[in-house]
Amino acid sequence: MAGFAVLDFETTGFAANDYDRVVEVGLVLLSADGDTEDEWSTLLDPGRDIGNTEHHGIRAGDVLGAPTFAAIVPRLLKDLRGRIVVCHNKSFDLRFLNAELRRAGVALDNDWLPSLCTMRWAGRLLPSASRKLQDCCDAAGVVLANAHCAIEDARAAAGLLKHLMVRAGIPPPWAKEISGADEFQWPEVVAGWEVRLVPRGTVPPRRLAGWLDRIVARMPRHDDFRVESYLEVLESALLDHHLSRHEEDALVTIAVDLGLSRQLLDEIHCEYLRSMARIALADGVVTDDERADLLQVAELCGLNPNHVDTALAMAPVRQPNAEFAFAPGDVLCLTGAMRRPRSEWEAELGQRGFVIGSLTRRTRILVAADPDSASGKAKKAREYGVPIINEDALTRLLGRV
């Protein structure tokens, strides 16, 4: 009898045959007796917006540098070949498997797969359990450590399958469903170089000022530079008081191209912080929120709290262009699944006199659920130099208008 391949996908949404994509895969390989033989998982770059982060816990920045689905196809098909594919709610996962294989140019000639659905058989053999994987695992005494993480869900489904095998007896009631698994013809794919997998949790947390170290590591010695070019990008990047990885990369590239030394970068950042301090002191009072903003921007720029105190004590005589101009009549564009319904944002912005439109060179700001989004709008915004901010930053900017 063939062994099993327990497969789980995390996806950007539910429309497998339209615009949604797989963003994480987890695979556990079992023997015919249900014992674990091997397992692997990886995040995937979907080439579009990451989808509902609150559901799967994956952020756009996590998948930067991850392989595409097409890149893992050789390994995936090698591991599926000769095995029975097992999923919890197999109609969902197999729809995405078929759709992603088609996009990768290796469509199945036969849509029928030798497969089992643990959701279906748990409903028959564990009648007290609901459809959810967590409830089925609870009824079977199987641990599900971290729901909606692909490898954890696959491990849990594997444990659930072994429990169902014991309860089902021999022969199992699904014997006819899996007949012919050994002979199923998977597409032949020529394996290329081994793909580097990026399992969840292996992406190192980004240090807030780590991008400065990358500048120092790559910069050439150069005395001829244009500080304003760097400040223009820095101003836009810090609008939401967060540096996405795309923004960090842009600043690194500009600093390297301009030949900015670390000493000069520190001076630029200190000057920017002083300009913020002058704005905070315009009414003679620095509020707790304003100080928190100054401390956060200082940390993002590789400075420390002492620099904030110095900036407040030394308000500059001349204020550079540190305050972002944002006013009714500006064109705004929105992208991604935000916490607040899109219709509410559009209604409020329309009432305030802003124009909601598509992403063009005239767009003043792109508001994204995740500033590291790989959506088409976000890619175009970076190409056009349009600032990308999140909902919280939009709320703060609206408070100033």
URUR-V178050 format. One record per pair of residues at least 12 apart in sequence whose ideal C-beta (glycine too) atoms are under 6 Angstrom apart, sorted by the first residue. I is the first residue (numbers start at 1). J is the second residue. D is the distance in Angstrom with one decimal. If there is no record, write none. Layout:
# URUR-V178050
I J D
I J D
This chain:
# URUR-V178050
1 32 4.3
2 82 5.7
2 83 5.5
2 84 5.5
2 181 4.2
2 182 5.3
3 30 5.6
3 31 5.0
3 32 5.3
3 83 5.1
4 30 4.1
4 83 5.9
4 84 5.0
4 86 5.1
5 29 5.6
5 80 5.1
5 83 4.2
5 85 5.4
6 28 4.3
6 86 4.5
6 154 4.9
6 157 5.0
6 158 4.3
7 27 5.6
7 85 5.8
7 87 5.4
7 93 5.9
8 26 4.6
8 150 4.7
8 153 4.2
8 154 4.2
9 22 4.8
9 25 5.8
9 93 5.2
9 96 5.2
10 23 5.4
10 24 4.0
10 56 4.3
10 150 5.0
11 96 6.0
12 46 5.5
12 51 3.1
13 51 5.2
16 95 4.0
16 96 4.5
16 99 4.4
17 99 5.3
21 46 3.6
22 44 5.7
22 69 5.5
22 96 5.4
22 100 5.5
23 44 5.5
23 46 5.0
23 58 5.8
24 43 5.2
24 150 4.3
25 150 5.7
26 41 4.1
26 150 3.2
26 151 3.6
26 154 3.8
27 40 5.8
28 154 4.6
28 155 5.7
28 158 4.5
30 158 5.8
34 162 3.6
34 165 5.3
41 150 5.4
41 151 3.7
41 199 4.9
42 197 3.9
42 198 5.2
42 199 5.8
43 62 5.9
43 63 5.0
43 66 4.3
43 198 4.9
43 200 5.9
44 66 5.6
44 69 5.5
45 63 4.8
45 66 4.8
45 68 5.4
48 375 5.7
49 336 5.2
49 373 5.1
49 375 3.8
52 337 5.4
56 148 5.0
59 370 5.7
60 370 4.3
60 372 3.6
60 373 4.8
60 374 6.0
61 245 4.9
61 372 4.0
62 203 5.4
64 245 5.6
66 198 4.3
67 195 5.0
69 100 4.6
70 104 4.0
71 195 4.9
72 195 5.6
73 104 4.9
73 106 5.9
73 189 5.9
74 189 4.8
74 191 4.1
77 186 5.3
77 189 5.4
81 186 4.9
82 182 5.9
84 114 5.0
84 178 4.8
84 181 4.8
85 113 5.4
85 115 4.2
86 116 4.8
86 161 5.6
88 118 4.7
88 119 4.9
88 133 4.8
88 157 4.6
89 119 4.7
90 115 5.4
90 117 4.0
106 187 4.4
106 189 5.8
114 178 5.1
114 181 3.5
114 184 5.2
116 174 5.7
118 157 5.2
118 160 5.0
118 161 5.5
119 131 5.6
121 164 5.3
122 136 4.2
125 164 5.5
125 167 4.8
126 139 4.5
134 147 5.6
136 160 5.7
137 156 5.1
137 160 5.8
140 160 5.4
140 163 4.1
142 156 5.8
142 159 3.9
142 160 5.3
144 156 4.0
149 200 5.9
208 299 5.1
208 300 5.7
209 302 3.8
211 248 3.8
211 252 5.8
212 302 4.2
214 252 5.2
215 252 5.3
215 255 4.5
216 262 4.9
218 256 5.1
219 256 5.6
220 259 5.5
222 259 2.5
225 258 4.5
225 259 5.5
225 260 5.7
227 268 5.9
230 254 5.4
233 250 5.9
233 254 5.6
236 387 4.0
238 297 5.8
239 324 5.7
239 387 5.1
239 389 5.0
239 393 5.8
240 389 4.0
240 390 5.3
240 393 3.1
241 296 5.1
243 300 5.4
244 371 3.9
244 372 4.5
245 372 5.6
269 301 3.8
269 303 5.9
273 298 5.7
273 307 6.0
273 311 4.6
274 311 4.5
274 316 4.7
275 319 5.3
275 320 5.3
275 322 3.6
276 294 5.8
276 322 5.9
277 311 3.9
277 312 4.8
278 315 4.5
278 316 5.8
278 319 5.5
279 323 6.0
281 315 5.7
294 308 4.7
295 308 5.6
326 397 5.2
328 353 2.9
328 354 6.0
330 354 5.8
330 364 3.9
331 355 4.6
331 357 4.8
331 362 5.4
331 363 5.0
331 364 5.8
332 354 5.2
332 356 5.9
332 365 5.4
333 359 4.7
333 363 5.0
333 366 4.9
334 367 4.9
335 368 5.1
335 375 5.1
335 377 4.3
336 368 5.0
336 369 3.0
336 373 5.6
337 369 5.5
338 369 4.9
338 391 5.5
359 377 4.6
359 380 5.0
359 381 5.9
361 384 5.0
363 386 5.0
365 387 5.4
365 389 6.0
366 381 4.3
366 386 5.3
366 388 4.8
367 389 6.0
367 394 5.1
368 388 5.3
371 388 4.9
371 390 5.7
